[in-house]
Amino acid sequence: MISSPPQVLSAHSESRDRRGVTTSFRSRMKRGIVAAPLVGLPLGLALRLYGAEAAANLTWMIATLPVLAKLAFDIIVSLRRSEFGLDIAAALSMSAALLVGESLAAAIVALMYAGGQYLEAFAERRAQRDMTALLSRRPMRAMRFDGDGLHEVPAESIAPGDRLMIRQGDVTPVDGLIENGIARLDLSALTGESLPVRREIGAEIPSGASNIGQAFELVASRGAKDSVYAGIVRMVEAAQRSKAPMSRLADHYALGFLAITVAVAGLAWSASGDAVRAVAVLVIATPCPLLLAVPVALVAGMSRAARHGILVKGAQVIEGLASIRTIVLDKTGTLTEGRLRLAGIEMAEPPVCDETTLLRLAASLDQASPHVAARALVDEARNRGLSLSVPDTVRETAGEGISGDVEGLHVVLGGSNFVMGLIAPCDTESPAYVPDGRPIVAVAIDGKFAGRILLSDRLRHGAEDVLGELRSLGVERVVLATGDLPKIAAVMTAGLPFDAVHADRSAADKVAIVKAEQRYGPVMMVGDGVNDAPALAAATIGAALGIHGSAASAETADMVLLVDSLDRLPLALRVARRARDVALQSVFAGIGLSLLGMAAAAMGWLTPVQGALLQEGIDVAVVLNALRALSD
């Protein structure tokens, strides 16, 4: 069963690969190529049975030629892209078998090659079933309230602020907030959680959720292309086009294996004077253990991860996950729940404005920010029935603060250092005091320090257990990097097994922390905010909390935890390590058996036909073993 390295099939039948050939056309080609040897091989055997030896040999040769031509075309295309692989060994074995008159062996190898491609495609479809299920659920239409009632519109036409009717059985086409009704939702396709959830008015709903209850009204907060589900679709499509570094490394090993194969075949021929021995060596020295085992196992790992609500963007991420030695965690929304609540307001002395005005102005400006603290202020203002204004000339520094004009006043919000650095020098009294280690939002209005908004957050349930489990899986260092003040970080991490805690750090500082930690080995960065995106990109593996986190972090990350829980981190590491171990087991076992078969063929103990049949058994065993990475 000889095959080229798997190129993961797209879920869209008309998506194109790098050669511009549609996936559906490639699928038909594979079926067509396998038909020639599948028909020709038994027909030739029947002719030989009836004594028509010459006709049988001709039939086998004709059955081999289409497969050999397709293989030669693939090799030429690969060489033009400067890609070298063991497809050359398959071409050599078929050509050599035809030249020495072993047409039956050539036909068997042709069937192995064509059948291997077909089996490869089947294995990939089986391994990716959980991922492609996400793509098949992409909502295409929606019911929108227009001036004269409800109208069905394309999902792509929905804009923020549009009011939608989500009927029973509908999939939410965009992210939004429930405006009317109570939603009972099935999020299993997104998160892997089987139990339905209940959401009430004001709750945020991600796109891709199935409504299993009564109809409710949803106000779109993002357009279709910017919503959670669209981002997931893009990630899945990118993952399906990926090729793991381990697969590329396998290509390099394959070249060495090819050199050994040619050398052994040459020695067998020169020592015995029998070209058939050389053909037998070439036939049994097939590349499947290297070419199939690695990508099939890694893709199977991607599928298993998706089943548990972990979206891995490519097979190379599975390989990277298996080698992680350091994990850097963000705090707000990652280590903590990220559901900040207003705990109090401290006004400046003398007061610049009253408490209600301060909250209203701060929440109006924070409508322009995706930060969890901003959402907390906006939610609190709306719960109090405050009328929010539209901010103007907004400028946000990720992880530090935001400024802009509200109702003719210049408002600045954020960390104490950020706010005090922007207001007038006469108001340099530091507002850095943080009662009880609670997070704060400092507020300045028209260049004057106006007060502090005190917030509260909670550590995620089971965070300590997760950190301990990561240690047991071989993670040597666990580091916290947060933009909060040291006192807040100290309170939240008390008793947790961190090797280092970096507080009051900007987005650029987090990148520096990730790079510094790389001296200890591969680093995973875990975060959910806009300010985490640069660090996610800098890390060996970036992991984002995707449904409630920012679009920037989810798009930048290599892996998205669709379930809002840290317990998926150790699960992701276990899945990745199992996939890598299964891949390596398959490679070593397959190549070892192939080398033994080559030695037997060189000694004259195996004919080309026997070698081909033996290698077919090895290849089937290798692929089946690689698929073990699918199991829990």
C-alpha positions in Angstrom: 0.0 0.0 0.0 2.2 2.8 -1.3 0.9 6.4 -1.0 2.0 10.0 -1.1 1.9 12.1 2.1 -1.7 12.8 3.0 -3.0 16.2 2.2 -5.9 16.7 4.5 -9.1 16.9 2.6 -11.2 20.1 2.8 -14.8 19.8 3.9 -15.8 21.8 0.9 -16.0 19.6 -2.1 -14.9 22.5 -4.4 -12.1 23.8 -2.2 -8.8 23.9 -4.1 -5.3 22.6 -3.3 -2.1 24.3 -4.2 -2.2 22.9 -7.8 -5.6 24.3 -8.4 -7.2 20.9 -8.6 -10.5 20.5 -6.8 -10.8 18.0 -4.0 -13.8 16.3 -5.7 -11.7 15.9 -8.9 -8.9 14.4 -6.9 -11.3 12.0 -5.2 -12.6 10.8 -8.6 -9.0 10.4 -9.8 -8.2 8.1 -6.9 -11.2 5.9 -7.6 -10.4 5.8 -11.3 -6.8 4.9 -10.8 -7.5 2.1 -8.4 -10.0 0.6 -10.9 -7.3 -0.3 -13.4 -5.3 -2.8 -11.2 -8.4 -3.8 -9.4 -9.9 -5.2 -12.6 -6.6 -6.1 -14.4 -5.1 -8.1 -11.6 -7.9 -10.8 -11.3 -8.4 -10.8 -15.1 -4.7 -11.6 -15.6 -4.9 -14.4 -13.0 -7.9 -15.9 -14.9 -6.0 -15.7 -18.2 -2.9 -17.5 -16.6 -5.2 -20.1 -15.1 -6.4 -20.9 -18.7 -2.8 -21.1 -19.9 -2.7 -17.7 -21.7 0.5 -16.6 -20.1 1.4 -13.9 -22.6 -2.1 -12.4 -22.4 -2.0 -12.4 -18.6 1.4 -10.6 -18.6 0.1 -8.0 -21.1 -3.1 -7.5 -19.0 -1.0 -6.9 -15.8 1.3 -4.5 -17.7 -1.7 -2.5 -19.0 -3.2 -2.4 -15.5 0.1 -1.0 -14.1 0.7 1.7 -16.7 -2.1 4.2 -15.7 -1.0 4.1 -12.0 2.7 4.5 -13.0 1.8 7.5 -15.2 -0.1 9.1 -12.4 2.7 8.4 -10.0 5.3 9.9 -12.4 3.1 13.1 -12.8 2.9 13.5 -9.0 6.7 13.1 -8.7 7.4 15.7 -11.4 5.0 18.2 -9.7 6.7 17.5 -6.3 10.2 18.0 -7.7 9.1 21.3 -9.2 8.2 22.4 -5.7 11.5 21.1 -4.4 9.8 18.4 -2.5 11.3 14.9 -2.5 9.7 11.8 -1.1 9.5 8.0 -1.3 7.0 8.0 -4.2 10.2 7.6 -6.2 10.7 4.1 -4.6 7.2 3.1 -5.7 7.9 4.3 -9.3 11.2 2.4 -9.3 9.7 -0.8 -8.0 6.9 -0.8 -10.7 9.3 0.2 -13.5 11.9 -2.4 -12.5 9.3 -5.2 -12.2 8.0 -4.5 -15.7 11.5 -4.4 -17.1 12.5 -7.8 -15.7 9.2 -9.4 -16.8 7.6 -9.5 -13.3 4.4 -7.9 -14.5 2.3 -9.7 -11.8 4.4 -8.0 -9.0 4.2 -4.7 -10.9 0.4 -5.0 -10.9 0.3 -5.9 -7.2 2.4 -2.8 -6.4 0.2 -0.7 -8.6 -2.9 -1.9 -6.7 -1.0 -1.2 -3.4 -0.3 2.3 -4.5 -3.7 3.1 -5.7 -5.4 1.3 -2.9 -3.1 3.0 -0.4 -4.3 6.4 -1.6 -7.9 5.3 -1.3 -7.3 3.9 2.2 -5.5 7.1 3.1 -8.5 9.2 2.1 -10.8 6.9 4.1 -8.6 7.2 7.2 -8.5 11.0 7.0 -12.3 11.2 6.5 -12.7 9.0 9.6 -10.2 11.0 11.6 -11.6 14.4 10.7 -15.3 13.6 11.1 -15.5 15.5 14.3 -13.9 18.6 12.8 -15.8 18.7 9.6 -19.0 18.4 11.5 -18.3 22.0 12.6 -18.2 23.1 9.0 -21.4 21.3 7.9 -23.3 23.3 10.6 -22.3 26.7 9.2 -25.5 28.8 9.3 -26.3 30.3 5.9 -29.7 32.1 6.4 -31.3 34.0 9.3 -34.7 35.6 10.1 -34.2 39.4 10.6 -36.7 42.0 11.8 -37.0 44.7 9.2 -39.4 47.7 9.0 -42.3 45.6 7.8 -41.7 42.4 9.7 -39.5 39.3 9.5 -37.5 38.5 6.4 -35.1 35.6 5.6 -31.7 37.0 4.7 -28.3 35.6 4.0 -26.2 35.3 7.2 -23.4 37.4 5.5 -25.7 40.4 5.3 -26.3 40.7 9.1 -24.7 43.7 10.7 -24.1 44.6 14.4 -27.4 45.9 15.9 -29.7 43.8 13.7 -32.5 42.1 15.6 -33.0 38.4 14.7 -35.6 35.8 15.4 -33.9 32.5 16.4 -36.5 29.8 15.9 -36.5 26.4 17.4 -34.0 24.2 15.5 -32.1 27.3 14.2 -28.4 27.7 14.6 -27.4 31.2 15.7 -25.7 32.8 12.7 -23.8 35.6 14.6 -22.7 36.5 18.1 -25.3 38.5 20.0 -27.2 39.3 23.1 -30.6 37.9 24.0 -33.2 40.7 23.8 -36.4 38.8 24.4 -37.2 35.3 25.6 -35.3 32.5 27.4 -32.9 30.4 25.3 -32.2 26.7 25.7 -29.1 26.0 23.7 -27.2 23.0 22.5 -23.5 24.0 22.4 -22.1 20.5 21.9 -20.8 21.2 18.4 -18.8 24.1 19.8 -17.7 22.8 23.2 -18.2 19.1 23.2 -20.5 19.4 26.2 -23.6 17.3 25.8 -25.9 19.0 28.3 -28.0 21.9 27.1 -27.6 25.4 28.7 -30.1 28.0 29.6 -29.6 31.7 28.9 -31.7 34.7 29.9 -32.2 38.2 28.6 -28.9 40.1 28.3 -26.8 36.9 28.0 -24.1 36.7 25.3 -24.7 33.9 22.8 -22.0 32.7 20.4 -22.7 31.9 16.8 -23.0 28.2 16.0 -25.3 27.4 19.0 -28.4 25.3 18.3 -31.8 26.5 19.7 -33.5 23.5 21.2 -36.1 25.5 23.0 -38.7 28.2 22.1 -37.9 31.0 19.8 -36.1 34.0 21.1 -34.9 37.4 19.8 -31.2 38.1 19.4 -29.4 41.4 18.8 -26.3 40.9 16.7 -23.1 42.2 18.3 -20.9 41.2 15.4 -21.3 40.5 11.7 -21.2 36.9 10.4 -17.6 37.1 9.3 -16.4 38.4 12.6 -18.4 36.0 14.8 -17.1 33.1 16.9 -18.3 30.4 14.5 -16.8 32.1 11.4 -13.5 32.2 13.2 -13.8 28.5 14.0 -14.6 27.7 10.4 -11.4 29.6 9.3 -9.4 27.8 11.9 -10.7 24.4 10.8 -10.0 25.1 7.1 -6.5 26.2 8.0 -6.0 23.1 10.1 -7.1 20.9 7.2 -4.4 22.4 4.9 -1.6 21.9 7.4 1.2 19.5 7.2 3.1 18.7 10.4 6.8 19.3 10.8 7.1 15.6 11.9 5.6 14.8 8.4 8.3 16.9 6.8 10.9 15.3 8.9 9.6 12.0 7.8 10.3 13.0 4.2 13.9 13.6 5.1 14.1 10.2 6.8 12.4 8.8 3.7 15.3 10.0 1.5 17.7 8.2 3.7 15.6 5.1 3.6 15.4 5.4 -0.2 19.2 5.5 -0.4 19.5 2.4 1.8 16.9 0.7 -0.4 18.8 1.4 -3.7 22.1 0.3 -2.1 20.7 -3.0 -0.8 19.0 -3.7 -4.2 22.3 -3.0 -6.0 24.3 -5.2 -3.7 21.7 -8.0 -4.0 21.9 -7.8 -7.8 25.7 -7.6 -8.0 26.2 -10.4 -5.5 23.8 -12.8 -7.1 23.7 -11.6 -10.7 19.9 -11.9 -10.4 18.0 -8.7 -11.2 14.8 -10.2 -9.8 16.3 -10.1 -6.3 16.8 -6.3 -6.7 13.2 -6.0 -7.8 12.1 -7.9 -4.7 14.0 -5.5 -2.5 12.5 -2.5 -4.2 9.0 -3.9 -4.0 9.1 -4.6 -0.2 10.9 -1.3 0.6 7.7 0.8 0.4 7.3 4.2 2.1 4.0 3.8 3.8 5.2 3.5 7.4 6.8 6.9 7.1 4.4 8.6 4.8 1.1 7.4 6.3 1.7 6.7 10.0 2.8 10.2 11.1 0.1 12.3 9.3 -2.7 9.8 10.0 -1.9 9.7 13.7 -1.6 13.4 14.1 -4.8 14.1 12.2 -6.5 11.5 14.4 -5.2 13.5 17.4 -6.8 16.7 16.0 -10.1 14.9 15.6 -10.0 13.5 19.2 -9.2 17.0 20.5 -12.1 18.5 18.6 -14.4 15.9 20.1 -13.5 17.4 23.5 -14.0 21.0 22.6 -10.3 21.7 21.7 -9.9 23.2 18.3 -6.3 22.5 17.0 -5.4 24.6 14.0 -3.1 22.1 12.4 -1.3 18.8 12.7 1.9 20.7 13.5 0.2 22.0 16.6 -0.4 18.5 17.9 3.3 17.8 17.5 4.3 21.1 19.2 1.9 20.4 22.1 3.6 17.0 22.8 6.9 18.8 23.5 5.7 21.7 25.8 7.8 22.2 28.9 6.7 25.7 30.1 3.2 27.2 30.3 2.6 31.0 30.7 -0.9 31.9 31.8 -2.7 35.2 31.6 -4.8 36.0 34.7 -8.1 37.7 34.0 -10.4 35.5 32.0 -7.8 32.6 32.0 -6.7 31.8 35.5 -9.8 33.6 36.8 -13.4 33.4 35.6 -13.1 36.8 33.8 -16.6 37.7 34.9 -15.8 40.9 36.7 -18.5 42.5 38.9 -18.7 46.0 40.3 -17.6 45.9 43.9 -17.6 49.7 44.7 -16.7 53.1 43.6 -14.2 55.4 45.4 -14.6 59.1 44.4 -11.7 61.6 44.3 -11.4 64.3 46.9 -12.6 66.9 46.1 -15.1 65.1 43.8 -15.0 65.8 40.1 -18.5 64.5 39.5 -21.1 62.3 41.3 -20.8 58.5 41.4 -23.6 57.9 38.8 -22.0 60.3 36.3 -18.6 58.7 36.7 -20.0 55.2 36.0 -22.1 56.5 33.1 -19.1 58.2 31.4 -16.8 55.3 32.0 -19.3 52.7 30.7 -20.0 54.9 27.6 -16.3 54.9 26.7 -15.9 51.2 27.5 -18.5 50.3 24.9 -15.6 50.6 22.4 -13.4 48.0 24.3 -13.6 44.2 24.3 -11.9 43.9 27.7 -13.6 41.9 30.4 -13.4 44.9 32.7 -15.1 47.0 30.1 -17.9 44.5 29.7 -18.4 44.6 33.5 -18.8 48.4 33.6 -21.2 48.4 30.6 -23.3 45.6 32.1 -23.5 47.4 35.5 -24.5 50.7 33.9 -27.3 49.1 31.8 -28.5 47.2 34.9 -28.8 50.5 36.7 -30.8 51.9 33.7 -28.2 54.5 32.8 -28.4 55.9 29.2 -25.0 55.4 27.5 -23.6 57.8 24.9 -21.5 57.0 21.8 -17.8 57.7 22.4 -15.7 59.6 19.9 -11.9 59.7 19.1 -11.3 56.5 21.0 -7.8 55.2 21.4 -7.0 52.0 23.2 -3.7 50.6 24.4 -4.1 46.9 24.7 -3.7 45.7 28.3 -3.3 49.2 29.7 -6.3 51.5 29.1 -8.5 53.5 26.8 -9.2 57.2 26.2 -11.8 59.1 24.2 -14.4 61.8 24.2 -17.8 61.3 25.8 -20.4 64.1 25.8 -17.7 66.7 25.1 -15.5 65.5 28.0 -12.2 63.7 27.6 -12.3 60.4 29.6 -9.4 58.1 30.4 -9.8 54.6 31.9 -7.4 51.9 32.8 -4.6 51.0 35.1 -3.3 53.6 37.5 0.0 54.1 35.8 -1.7 54.5 32.4 -4.3 57.0 33.7 -1.8 59.0 35.8 0.6 59.2 32.8 -2.1 60.9 30.6 -3.7 63.4 33.0 -2.4 66.9 34.0 0.8 67.1 36.1 -1.1 68.9 38.8 -3.0 65.7 39.6 0.0 63.4 40.2 -1.3 62.0 43.5 -1.0 58.3 42.9 -4.3 56.3 42.9 -2.4 53.0 43.1 -3.9 51.9 46.5 -5.8 48.7 45.9 -8.0 47.6 48.8 -8.0 43.8 49.5 -6.1 43.1 46.3 -9.1 43.8 44.2 -8.7 44.9 40.5 -9.5 48.6 39.9 -10.2 50.9 36.9 -8.8 54.3 37.5 -10.9 57.1 35.9 -9.8 60.6 34.8 -12.2 63.2 33.4 -10.9 66.3 31.5 -7.4 65.9 32.9 -8.5 65.4 36.5 -8.4 62.2 38.5 -12.0 61.4 39.2 -12.0 58.1 41.1 -11.5 54.4 41.2 -14.0 51.7 40.2 -13.4 48.6 42.3 -14.0 45.2 40.6 -14.0 41.6 41.8 -13.2 38.4 40.1 -12.9 34.8 41.2 -10.3 32.1 40.6 -11.6 29.4 38.2 -12.9 26.3 39.9 -10.3 23.6 40.0 -7.4 25.8 38.9 -5.1 24.4 41.5 -5.9 20.8 40.4 -5.2 21.7 36.7 -1.8 23.2 37.6 -0.9 20.1 39.5 -2.0 17.9 36.6 0.1 19.9 34.2 3.1 19.2 36.5 2.4 15.5 36.4 2.4 15.6 32.6 5.9 16.8 32.5 5.4 20.6 32.4 8.5 21.9 34.2 7.5 25.6 34.7 4.2 27.3 35.2 4.3 31.1 35.0 1.7 33.9 35.4 1.9 37.1 33.3 -0.8 39.7 34.1 -1.4 43.4 33.6 -2.8 43.7 37.1 -0.9 45.3 39.9 1.4 43.1 42.1 -1.0 43.1 45.1 -3.9 41.8 43.0 -1.7 39.1 41.4 -0.4 38.1 44.9 -3.9 37.7 46.3 -5.2 35.6 43.3 -2.2 33.3 43.2 -1.7 32.7 46.9 -1.1 29.0 47.4 -0.9 28.1 43.7 2.2 26.3 42.4 3.6 29.1 40.1 7.4 29.2 39.4 7.1 32.9 38.7 4.5 35.7 38.9 4.9 38.7 36.6 2.5 41.5 37.5 1.8 45.0 36.0 3.0 43.8 32.6 2.0 45.3 29.2 1.4 43.3 26.0 5.0 43.9 25.0 6.2 42.7 28.4 4.2 39.4 28.0 6.0 38.8 24.7 9.3 39.3 26.4 8.3 36.9 29.2 7.4 34.2 26.6 10.7 34.7 24.8 12.7 34.5 28.1 11.0 31.3 29.1 11.9 29.7 25.8 15.4 29.0 27.2 13.8 26.3 29.3 12.2 24.6 26.3 9.0 24.9 24.1 6.5 27.4 25.6 2.7 27.5 25.6 1.0 30.8 26.2 -2.6 30.7 27.4 -4.8 33.9 27.2 -8.1 35.3 26.1 -7.7 39.1 25.6 -6.6 41.4 22.8 -3.5 42.2 24.8 -2.6 38.4 24.8 -2.5 38.1 21.0 1.2 39.2 20.6 2.3 36.7 23.2 0.2 33.9 21.8 1.9 34.5 18.4 5.4 34.6 20.0 4.9 31.3 21.9 5.7 27.8 20.5 2.0 27.1 21.0 -0.6 29.8 21.7 -3.8 28.7 23.3 -6.9 30.9 23.5 -10.2 30.7 25.3 -12.2 31.1 22.2 -16.0 31.5 22.9 -15.8 34.3 25.4 -12.3 35.6 24.6 -11.4 38.2 22.0 -11.5 37.5 18.3 -7.8 38.7 18.0 -6.5 36.1 20.5 -8.6 33.3 18.9 -7.4 34.1 15.4 -3.8 34.4 16.5 -3.7 31.2 18.7 -2.7 27.8 17.5 -5.3 26.1 19.7 -8.7 27.3 20.9 -10.4 25.9 24.0 -14.0 26.1 23.0 -15.1 25.0 26.5 -14.6 27.8 29.0 -12.5 25.6 31.3 -8.8 25.2 32.1 -9.2 21.4 32.5 -8.9 21.1 28.7 -5.2 22.1 28.9 -3.9 18.8 30.4 -6.4 16.9 28.2 -4.8 18.6 25.1 -1.3 17.6 26.2 -2.4 14.0 26.8 -4.1 13.8 23.3 -1.0 15.3 21.6 1.4 13.0 23.4 -0.6 9.9 22.6 -0.8 10.9 18.9 2.9 11.5 18.7 3.7 8.2 20.5 1.4 6.3 18.2 2.9 7.9 15.1 6.5 7.0 16.2 5.5 3.4 17.2 4.0 3.0 13.7 7.1 4.4 12.0 9.6 2.3 13.9 7.6 -0.9 13.7 6.9 -0.4 10.0 10.4 0.5 9.0 11.9 -2.3 11.1 9.7 -4.9 9.5 10.4 -3.5 6.0 14.2 -3.7 6.7 13.8 -7.4 7.7 11.8 -8.0 4.5 14.5 -6.3 2.4 17.2 -8.5 3.9 15.1 -11.6 3.2 14.5 -10.4 -0.4 18.2 -9.7 -0.9 19.0 -13.3 0.2 16.6 -14.6 -2.3 14.1 -15.9 0.2 11.2 -13.7 -1.1 10.1 -13.3 -4.7 8.8 -9.9 -5.8 5.2 -11.1 -5.6 5.7 -12.5 -2.1 7.5 -9.2 -1.1 4.6 -7.1 -2.4 2.0 -9.1 -0.4 4.1 -9.0 2.7 4.5 -5.3 2.5 0.8 -4.8 2.0 0.2 -6.6 5.3 2.8 -4.3 7.0 1.2 -1.2 5.6 -2.4 -2.1 6.7 -1.1 -2.8 10.2 0.7 0.5 10.3 -2.4 2.6 9.3 -4.7 0.7 11.7 -2.2 1.3 14.5 -2.0 5.0 13.6 -5.8 5.3 13.9 -5.5 4.2 17.6 -4.8 7.9 18.2 -8.6 8.4 17.8 -9.4 6.4 20.9 -9.8 8.0 24.3 
